[in-house]
Amino acid sequence: MKKILSFLLILFSAVSFVFVQESNDESEKQGKEKVVSVSKGIVRLDFFKKRGTFGVFVVPPENSAKAVLASRNSFSSTGFYLRSRKAIYQLSKDGGIPFVVNTSENGGSIVYTVRKGRVNADVKVSMEICSSIPNETEDMIKISVETTNTGTERQTFAIRGIFDTILGELGYTDFSTAQIRRIDEELQFDSMITDRWILSKNAVNALQFLLSGKGITSPKTVTLANKDVVSSGDWDGFYYRVGRPFSSILSYQNSAVDIVWNDFMLAPGQKTSITFYAVLGTEGYEPNGSRFLSGLVEKKAEVEVLPPPAPVTEEPVKEISPLVEEVTEAPVEVSEVPFDASTIKKEQLDPEYVRSLIEKINTLENSDMTVNQEELKRLNAELDVILNALRNM
């Protein structure tokens, strides 16, 4: 009997050993296939094929790569969201959304396929590694989020990006902007025209989101808050509380950047794209975001002016800007409302201010809530005066 028991024990151990070895080998294979890395200059992007997420690293010269966003669970606390028909879809495996990952020598993309009832859309998140300064080391990521209406009905969509930052949480300050040197508590922006960027850094590495400038899609709101508050909060940042710290019951000094862009309407087959940049810095150097934006300004041959809102036509087009799609069928007449042209300041002639003003008008005109018509007329009158001033420059 003892011999039989000993034999069975040895047999069980052998089978267990083989099973563990095979499982470990398979895990290694899956681990190698799970993530695809693309590196250029001081930038490394990781694309996780099993979860539909992405990671961002800075690669210091002669040193190992360092994550600039929270890396736990395959960077799943960072990502994009789609809203349509009051429903919100987390764009990843965790949100139950199918996806396809593609990579190249310059970056990669993740195409998410949303098929939920009457909501049908493809959302393509593209990341391209490039240089903020021509002919210098690659240090920047151009991020584009393209939404295509693949359904048979006209739909309104919106995009949100949440970035679980980590660099500033143990540094001098959690965040800073072009205008504010230190941000250590919740703060919300309804325009980035003057603040221009959100910077997260420690003594060595830095991550800078460029959110205002030529070719950059102006956000509707940018909120800096605790990550848990952001994840469980409302879409438009209504969770924001003045002076609330970045700590919560669940986490200490766990900050995040919450970016929401304006709603846009798409007819079947139509698509539109949101674009912004992320610049990296290392070895204690500031990212080159300011120089990059200055270079864009210098390249302008003339002031770029968007036309005032116009009625939407039923004729389909291939590409639609979010700014144009938010117009209404019946624009408000503004001739009755006076606006003193002498009060126009230099800042109001900035193209980004004009974009922001048009977006604000479009949002009010398409709001389901009761709108102050006098305020709407005043804004339209201001837009008329600014456009007239720009034409006469």
Residue, then its C-alpha position, 0 to 999 in steps of 0.5 A: m500500500k505504501k509503495i502504491l501511495s509513493f508511486l502516486l505521489i511521485l506521479f502527481s509531482a511529475v505531472s504537476f511539474v510538467f503542467v507548471q513548466e508548460s503553463n510558464d512557457e505559455s505565459e512567456k509566449q503570451g507575455k511577449e505577444k501581449v505588448v508591442s513597444v515602439s521607441k524613437g529618441i526619448v519616447r517609448l510607446d507600449f501597446f497592449k494587445k490583450r487590453g486595448t490600452f497604451g503606455v507612455f515612457v521617457v527614455p533617458p540617454e544611457n538609462s532605462a525607460k521610465a513610465v510617465l503615467a501610472s503603469r499598473n494593470s497595463f496602464s488601464s487607468t489612462g485612456f479615452y471614452l466615447r459618449s453618445r445618446k447619454a451612454i458612455y463607453q470606456l474604450s478598452k477591453d475593460g469597457g467591453i469594446p472590441f479593438v484592433v492594435n496596429t503599430s509602425e516604426n513611428g508609433g501605432s494606433i488602436v481602433y475601437t469598434v462600438r456597436k451598442g444598440r443605435v450607437n455605431a462608431d469606430v474610434k481610432v486613437s493614433m500616436e505618432i512619435c516626432s520631434s518638437i524641434p526640427n532635426e532634433t531628437e524625437d521627444m513628442i507624441k502627436i495624438s489624434v482621436e478620429t471618430t467615424n459614424t458607422g451607423t445609419e442615423r445622424q448622431t452626436f458624439a463626444i470624446r473624453g481623455i483621462f490621464d493618470t499622471i504620476l510625476g508631480e505627485l512626489g515633486y515640488t508641485d503636481f501640475s503647472t501651466a504657462q500662467i500658473r507655476r504651482i497647482d496642488e489642488e483641484l482646478q478646472f479650465d474652460s479655456m486653455i488659450t492663455d494657460r496653453w499646457i498642463l505640465s506634470k514633472n519631477a526632478v528628472n522627468a516631465l510630461q507636457f500636454l499641449l492643449s492650445g495652438k494651431g492644429i490643436t483641438s480646443p478642449k471644452t474643459v480641462t480638470l485636474a483632480n484626484k484620479d478616483v474622483v475623476s473616474s467616478g465623476d460626471w462627464d463634464g467635470f461637474y464633480y469639481r470642487v474649488g480647493r479640494p486636494f488631490s487626496s481621497i479616502l482611497s488614495y493619497q496624492n493621486s492626481a489625474v488630467d481629465i480632458v473633455w472636448n466639445d460634442f460633434m454631430l456626424a451623419p452616417g459615414q462622416k468622421t472628425s478628428i481631435t488632435f493634441y500633443a504630449v511632449l517629454g523631457t528628461e535629465g531635469y530639462e523642461p519639455n520643448g512644448s513652448r518652443f514647439l508652439s512658438g514655432l507654429v506661430e512663426k509659420k503663420a502667414e496670416v491670421e487664421v479666422l474661422p467663419p461664423p456659425a452657419p446652418v447645417t445642410e443635409e448634404p454629406v461631406k467627408e470631413i467635418s470639424p467639431l466647431v462647424e458641426e455644432v451650429t444650429e438650424a436657425p442662428v440668432e439675429v445679432s443686429e439688435v445688440p450693440f457691442d462697443a468695438s473700442t473695448i476689443k482687446k488684443e487677446q480677443l483677436d487671437p485665433e484660439y480666442v475666436r475658436s473658443l468664442i464660436e464653440k461657446i456660442n455653438t454649445l449654448e445654441n444646442s443646449d437642452m437647457t434654458v439659454n439666456q438669449e441676451e447673453l447669446k446675442r451679446l456673444n454673437a455681436e462680439l464675434d461679428v465685431i472681432l471678425n470685422a476687426l480682423r478683416n480690416m487688419 
